[in-house]
Amino acid sequence: MTFSLLFLKEVKELRLTRDLLSFAVDMEITWFGQMCCICTYKNREMAQGVGYEGRASLFIHDLKRGNVSLRVADFRESDLGVYMCRVTSNNETQQITVNVAEE
């Protein structure tokens, strides 16, 4: 498993990257931030949380390679904080937490 953080300041975009070693298309993937759901992928459908409509997304075409990265467009100061990715497959759940802060 690998994890990386990429903030593209010039285009105001945040990418929180989480790569799994397995096929992620049939998994349930949920990204949380500030105690709310940002983006969920379940039953091959993606939903965005309140305040993230049109801004948050997963890289759907890369799920088959285990990429469950979150993309947040139009990054705002209010997007700073703790993010958690939870991935569930069958009876197994994995999660990781990262803090996104200004330098």
N, C-alpha and C positions, 0 to 999 in steps of 0.2 A: 504494500500500500504506500502511496506517496501523497503528499499534500504540498501545495504551493499557493502563494498569494500573488496576484498581479494587479496593480492599480495603474491604469493608463490615464494619467492626469490630463493629457492633452485632449482626450475624447471623453473625459469624465465617466469612465467605466471601471467597475471593479469586477475582477474574476477571482472567485475562490475555487481552487481546483482540488479535486479529490479523485484519484485514480484507484480503481479496484483491480484485483487480479482476475476478476471473473466478469462474465456477461451481465450487464445491468438492465437490459431492456425489460425483463420480467420482474424486477425488484420494485419495492416501494421506496422512493427517495424523498426525503423532506429536509428542506433547509429552513432553519429558524433564525430569527434575529430579534433582539429586544423583546423577548417574550411573545413573539407573534410568528405565525407561519409566513414565510416569504414566498416559497415555491414548493409545490408537491407534484410528484409524478407517481401515478398509480394506475394499474390496468391500462397501461399504454396511453394515458392522457395526462396532460400537464395543467395545473391550475396555479394561479398567482394569488398571493395574499393581498389584503386591503392595503392600499398605498403603494403597491408594487405592480399594479396592472400596467402592462406595456413596458415595464422596466426590468423585471426579473424573468430569467429564463434558464433552462438547462440546454446543453448541447445534445439534443435528441439523437442526432445521427451518430454521435460518438458513444452512446450508451452501450452499444454492442461491443465496444472495446474497453468497457469498464470505466469510462469517463463520466463522473457524476458532478461535474463542475457547475457552479452557479455563476451566472453573469448578471450584474446589476448595472444597467445603463443609467445615464443622467445622474451619476453619483452625487449625493448631497451630504452635507455635514451631519444631518440626522441619520445617515446610514452608518456612521461610525459606531463601533460597539462589538459585542460578542455575537458570533455566528456559530451555529451548530448544524452539522450535517448528520442525518440519521438514515441509514440504509438497512432495509429489512428484506430478507429473502428466506422463504420457508419459515423456520423457527429461529433463525439467527439474526441478531441485530448488531450493527457496528455503528459507532458514531465518533465524531471528532469535533472539537471546539477550537475556535480561533478568535483572537481579539484583533479587531481592525481599528487602529488608532493613528492620529496624525503624528508625523515625525517631530 
